[in-house]
């Protein structure tokens, strides 16, 4: 009886999409500060108008359902806005790592079937060579960041971001996904062999990731977030969408310079930021003359290899509270975190540091995270010694690898996503990574194929 005359209809079922977050925020908190980058400041209503006009401009040049639009940019408002404007047309955003070489950029542009490429002029030399290798016509839109003071960076595109935006219609009706399984983004990740693979996210997963992040990190409304995480990495951990839920104030930093980080935290009373352990190391060991006293609590999220206990101690003494998380590009970013139990505060420093190194327990949006014996798929004992592979089942596991059936099938064998990370399970159910089953090099916080 629960299936009789109880069907989905337009009144009771709408495909989930994180794009709805900004539409709500511009209605509820239109005049709240949203984006701050140097002298540039936008309210949430400003941002909404800008992304709508840019989406409209993209559609006018032929971009629509299922098209790929690539972008290679520093952490500036343009890259944040692209996370809305591109999928608002029904297209897919492909953020490209700014540290990649010419050949890899050319490969991604070709493999992704990119029709438009938005490029910060800082990277024009690499891009120009990549386009020569590509041997394919592609529409280029330049980002001219006048605040960056880039010497001799020339124009290569037929359009410039701001003037292109002005060709759009402010009354444009953005395209909701027909199905929440529809692709929203494409992120290329280094494997252990061959070319990088294209990880496809869908609207549903990005929506759930955003909601889960708010709960896992206990993020309050109106927080101030310093964007130190590269937005080309897992779509900036999904935070361009998460932060809209919270009508947060977002501070952009183009280059990771410790003195600037301290100045921005002090000036804007930053409450949250994220970064790889290398960023924490830079902050903790900054020269005294570059440090500023922090008179408010600053919450920091770090991912990857756990920072040494000495770094955690220094960060705490400076006024930072660090939470360690774990995830992969293929899982929209984080799927587990070291959720802290207050009773552990009574333990000695060595034990506290040890627990903080754990990859922890699953996020609220992650259904299953297990450490299994890859030979028989049985859970390893909770003894903190027996190693197995971290495997995941979640609505935030990727759709698959773009145009790579074999790799998708292999990594999702037997109904589990295989992380390739070897870990132990502790008695309290917390996971701790011990090794990788694949060789990987870490540079600047990014995983790179050997």
N, C-alpha and C positions, 0 to 999 in steps of 0.2 A: 504493500500500500504506500510505502514511502517513496516509491518511484512513479506512482500513478498521478497524472496531472500536476506533477511537481517539477516541471522542466525548467531548464535555463531559459531566461529571456532577457531583454535589454534592461528590465527593471532590477533584476536580481543577480546579474552576472556581467561584469566588465573585465576584460583582460587587464591584469596587473601591469603597470608600467611606472618606473621611477620618474618619468617625465611629468606625471601629474603633480608631483611635489611642488614644482616651481609655479604651477598654475594656482595652487592653493595659497602659496606664500604671497604671491603678488596681490591676491584678493584680501588676505587677512592682515599682512604686515607690509604693505607696499612701500612705506617710507623708511623702513628700517635699513640701516647700512648693510650692504651685502658684500661687495668686493672692494678692497682697497689695495692699490698697487702704486706706490710712490705718490704722485700728485693726482692720480686717477681714482675717483670714488664713484661707486654706483649703488643705488638702492635696489631692493629686490624688484620693484616695478621697472626700474631702468634695465635691469638684466633681462627681465622677461620680454620687454619691448625689443631689446637688441637681438635676442635669440630668435624671436618670431620673425623679425625682418631678415636676419641672415638665412633662416630656413626658407623663407619666401624667395630670397635671391637665389638660393641653390636650386629650388624647384624651377625657377625661370630659365636656368641654363640646362635643364633636363635631368636633374637629380630626383630620384624617387625610389619607390619600393624595391628593396633588395640591392641597391647600388652601394658601392663602397666609396667612402670619402676618407682619404688618409690625411693625417696632420702630424707635422714634426715641429714641435715648439717647446720653448721654455715654459716654466710655470708662470703664466701670465693670464689675465682675464680671458683672452681669446681661446686658450685651450680649455678653460673651464666652460665657457659658453658653447664650445663645439660639442660638449657632451649632451647638450639639449638640442641645439639647432640642427645637427646632422640627423639624429634619429627622429626628429619631428617631421621630417620629410618622408619617413619610412626607410631611409637609408641606414647604413651601418658605419659607425665611427671606427677608424683604424688609427690608433695612436702609435707612432713610431719612436723607438728609443733614439734619443739624440746622440748616443755614443757609438752608434753603429757605423761600419765602414761603407764605402760607396757600393760595393758589390752586394752587400746584404740589403741595403736600402733599395737598390734596383730590383733585387729578387722579390722583396715584399711588395713593391708597387706592382710588379708583374703578376705574382701569385695571387694577390688580393683582388685583382681586377679593378684597381682603383681608377675612378673616372675624374676625380678632382683631388688635388694635393695642396693643402694649406701649409705654408712653410714660413717659419720665422727666418728673417734674413741672415741671422747669425750662421745658419746652416746651408746657405745658398751654394757655397763652393762644393760641398759634398753632394748636394741635391743636383746641381748642374751636371756633374760627372755621372751621377746615377741615371739621370734622364737621357744622357748620351748613350749609356749602355742599354737602357730600356728600349730605345728605338720605337717608341709608341707615343702618339699624341695624347697629352693629358692636360687638363686645365689647371693652371697654377694660380693660387691666391697668396700673395705676399703678406706677411705680418711685419709692419714697419714699426718696431718698438722704439719710439723716439727717446724714451727715457733711458734706454740701454747704452746710448753713446757708442754704437758699434762703428768702428772705423772702416771705411771703404767697403761696406757691404752693399752690393748692388742689387738692383731689382732684376728678377728673372721671370716673374709672372705677368700675365696680361691684366691681372686685377690686383688691387690692394685691399686689405681686409675692411678697413673703415669705409672706403668709397664703395666697395662691393655691397656692404651691409645696407648702405643708403638706397640701393636699387630695389630693396625688398619692401613688401607691403606690411604696414603695422597691423592691419586687420586680417592677416593671414590665419587661416584655420589649420592648426597643425594636425598631423595624421596620427591618430591613436593606433596601436598595433591591432591588426586584424585578429591575431592570436598571440597570447602572452609568451608562447614558445618562439615567436618571431625574433630573429637576431637583432641585437642592439649594438654590439661591439665586436671587434676582432683584434685580438692581442697576440703578437708573435712572441714565442718563447724559445729560448735555446734548449736544444736537446743534447744528447751525448754524441750523436752522429749526424752528419748531413746538414741540410738547411733547417732554419727555424720553422716551427710548426705554428699554424694559425689557430688560436684558441677562440671559439665562438661562444659568446654569452647571449642569453635571451633576456627579454624584458622582465619576465617573472623572477629569474634568478637575481637580477640587479635590484629589483624592488625588495626582495626578501633579504638580500645582503645588507641593504641600507637600513632596514628595520632592525635586523639582528645586531648590527654594529652599535646602534643607539643603546640597546639593552646591555650588550656585553661590556661596554665601556662606561655605562651609567652616564651618558652624555645629556646634559641639561639644555633647555632652550636658551637661546641668545648667547651661547658660548662664543669665544673668539678663537679661531683656528688659524695657525700659521702653516701655510702649505709648503712644507719642506719635502714631502714625499713626491717624487716625480709623477706627474699625471699620466705619463706614458706607461707606467708600471701598474698593471691590473686596474686601469682607469683611476689611478690615484687612490687605490684601495676602495674604489666605489664612492669616495667621499664627495665628489661633485653633486651626487644625488642625495647622499646622507645629510649633508649640511643644509640642504634646502628644507628638509623636514623640520629642522631645528631653528629656522630663520637665524642661522649663525652669521657672524661677521667673519669674513675670510680675508686674511692678510697674505699677499703673495710676495715671494722672494725669488728673484730670478736665478741667483747663484748662491750656493751654500757657503756663506762666509760667516764664521762664528761671531765676529763683532756685530754684524748686521742682525744675526739671530737674537743676540742679547738686546740690542737696541730696539728691535721690533717688539720683543716680549715686554720690555719696559714701557715703550711708548703706547702700545695698544692694550696692555694688560692681557696678553695672550694666555688662554687657559689650557689649550690643547695643541699638540702637534705630534707628528709621527716621523719615524726615520729608521734607517738601518743602523745596526750597532756602530758602524763607522762614524755616523753623525753624532751619536752619543759620546763616542770617544773624543771627537773634536771638541765638543762642548765641555766635557769633564776636564780635559787637559788644556783648555784655552789659557793663554797668558793672562795673568791677573789684571793687566791693564785693559784687556778686552772684555772682561766680565763685569756685569752690573748686578748689584744686589736685587734679588727677587723677593718681593714682599707679599706675594700671593701664591697659592698653590698652582703649579703647572703640571698637567697630566701628560705623560709621554707614552706613546705606543711604539714598541720596537718589534721588528720581525726578522727572522733569520736565525743565525747562530746566537745563542744567548750571550749577552755582554758579560765580561769577567766581573766577579764580585767587587773588585776594586773600583770599576767604572760605576757600578750600581751605587756603591757607597758615596762616591764623589757626587753623582747626580742628586742623590738624596740630600746631601749636605748643602747643595746649591739651591735646593727648593723644588726639585723635580720628583714626581712620583711616577715610576716606570712600570708599565705592564707589558709582559712578553706575550707575543701571539705567534701563531703558526698557520701557514697556508701555502697555496701554490697559485700560479697563474690560472691553472685549469679549474680552480675552485673559487674563482672570483676574488681571490685573496684569502683572508683569514677564515679558518674553520674551527680553530681552537684557541683558547687563551688560558693563561695561568690565573684563573679566578682565585682571588685571595680570601683566605679564611682568617678572620680576626684573631682566632685563638693562636695562630702561628706567630703573632707578634711577640709572644712570650718566649719563643725559642731563641737559641743563641744565633749570633750573626752568621756563622758558617752555615747553619742549617737553613736559615732564612734565604741566604744567597743560593743555596742548592735548590730549594723549592722554586725560587724565582727563575731558575734556569729551565724549569719544565715547560714543555709545550702545552701542557694542561689538559683541559676538558673542552668538549664541543661548545660551539657558539649556540645561542638559542635557535638559530635558523638551520642548524646542521643536524640532520636526523641521526646519522650513525658515523662515528669515528672509532675504528677498532685497530688493534694491533694483532695481526693474524699470521699464522704460519702459512707462507705462500704455497706450500706443497699440498696442504689439506684444508686450508681456509678455516682452521680452528683457532680460537683466541689463545694467545700465549698466557701462561700463568701470571698473576699479578704479584710477581716477586721482585721486580725492579732489576732483574738479571737476564731473563730469557728474551732474546731479540726476535722480532718479527717485523713485518712490513705494515706501515700505516696504510689502511684502506678506508675509503669513504663512500657513503651513500647520502646524497643530499640534493635538494632542489637547486643548490648552488654548485653543482658539478656542471662543467661546460656541456654544451650540446655535442661537441666533438671537435676534431681538428678539421679545418677548412680544406676540402678537396683531398682528404687523406683517410680513406676508409680503413686501410689496414692498421694504421697507427691508432685510430680511434677504437677499433675492435680489440686490439691488443691491450690497451691501457684500461679498458673497461671489461676485461675478461671475468667471466663467472659472476656478473652482476655487481662488481665492486670497481671503484676507481682505484688504481694502483699508484700510490704516490712515488714509489721508488725510495722512500726514506725508511731506514731501519731504526726501530725504537723498542723501548721496554715499557711495560705497564706497571706502575707502582700500586701498592696495596690500596691506596685511596682512589684509584681509577685515573690518576694523572699520567699522561704520556710524556716520555722523555726521549727525544731523538738522540741516537748514538752514532749513526753512520749513514752513508748513502750507498745504495746499491748501484749507483751510476757515478761516474767521475764528473765533477763539475768544478769550475773555477769561479770564485767570487771576486768581483772587482767593482769597487764603488757601490757595494750593496746589491749589485745585479748578478744573477746567475748566468754564466757564459759556458758554452760548450767547449770542452777541451779540444 
